[in-house]
Amino acid sequence: MSAAARLAEARELLAEHPVVDGHNDLPWALREQVRYDLGQRDIAGDQSGHLHTDIPRLRAGGVGAQFWSVYVRSDFAGDTAVSATLEQIDAVNQLIDRYPGDLTRALTADDMEKARKEGRIASLMGAEGGHSINNSLATLRALHRLGVRYMTLTHNDTIDWADSATDEPRHGGLTDFGREVVREMNRVGMLVDLSHVAATTMRDAIAASTAPVIFSHSSSRAVCDHPRNIPDDVLALLPANGGVAMATFVPKFILPEAVAWTAAADENMRAHGMHHLDTTAPAMEVHRAFEAANPRPVATAATVADHLDHMREVAGIDHIGIGGDYDGTAFTPSGLDDVAGYPNLVAELLHRGWSRADLAKLTWSNAVRVLRDAESVAAAQAHVPPSNAVLPATAS
């Protein structure tokens, strides 16, 4: 089969089994670039040059459901983090209300299936980092009532009850309060997301959880040895847990040659007084100048496919998915430059002999199933009262 024929088959498959993407940072990009002025970044039209994401490219990419990240930076603390998370949730609601012909609010697996039948993009939300709840289970429950359907236990920094993959460990994984957070997430039906957390936290959370967990945007540590990726022993736990690991596209997490280059690029950003995750126009000028002087190792769709091949081998086809992290990274792989690129990845997997049935699980079915399973676990606990546990005063 020719490359053109494979791409055509990929587009045909995605028309029936669209992508559920586990993580997109469009709300944060809108906050940083235009302070949520959606008129300045009207995603009904082409926003290339500003954003990885707009509706025409979501359609071209075959996206049928998107977990919009309501991320706030992990140096936001206390009530500041909570307020900023609420602003992010409001931004997603504004997007859904502004583009009702293309986006529709989704809270359940049934909502996702209904959106697919209607030809609209199911819009769900995920909070990225336990700092967003300010150590409060009541705040966790409030976020769930507002539509948040997963929470990443940490972002880049260790918090009072969970160790992060990219910070110094303080707890050896989860604390007792952290386990209580996991149990309360199970009780209300919020997915436990283990991207960004330390491997010890991954193992503790899986052991504590009675519902399937997810990795909303993490790839294989065996393929690229970065702490943000998933070790094989953790991937091997997913079949018994029922969870799903959603491979990310961020070059510094998937291409070994890009790890050192990105560390240098991040340090260059800090030297210019900018946050290394800044994707505003001035920041991108700094990025581009650094790249011109220091050519960047370029990942491709094949790089991501290498991760998915390995993750399928270790965890099984029922336990993998896709989480691109668009608009949360300055750099993307060639061929997966923006949200229109998913057919290129599917075409690469077709080239490698993946069946249509397996691809349908990867793109759509696994993610819908894991949310449905979390809902079932919550329904079985309907008689269980809310937890009023508090973080021990000595934890901070």
Secondary structure, 3 states (H helix, E strand, C coil): CCHHHHHHHHHHHHHHCCEEEEEECHHHHHHHHHCCCCCCCCCCCCCCCCCCCCHHHHHHCCEEEEEEECCCCCCCCHHHHHHHHHHHHHHHHHHHHHCCCCEEECCCHHHHHHHHHHCCEEEEEEEECHHHHCCCHHHHHHHHHCCEEEEECCCCCCECCECECCCCCCCCCECHHHHHHHHHHHHHCCEEECCCECHHHHHHHHHHCCCCEEECCCCECCCCCCCCCECHHHHCCHHHHCCEEEECCCHHHHCHHHHHHHHHHHHHHHHCCCCCCCCCHHHHHHHHHHHHHCCCCCCEHHHHHHHHHHHHHHHCHHHEEECCCECCCCCCCECCCCHHHHHHHHHHHHHCCCCHHHHHHHHHHHHHHHHHHHHHHHHHCCCCCCCCCCCCCCCC
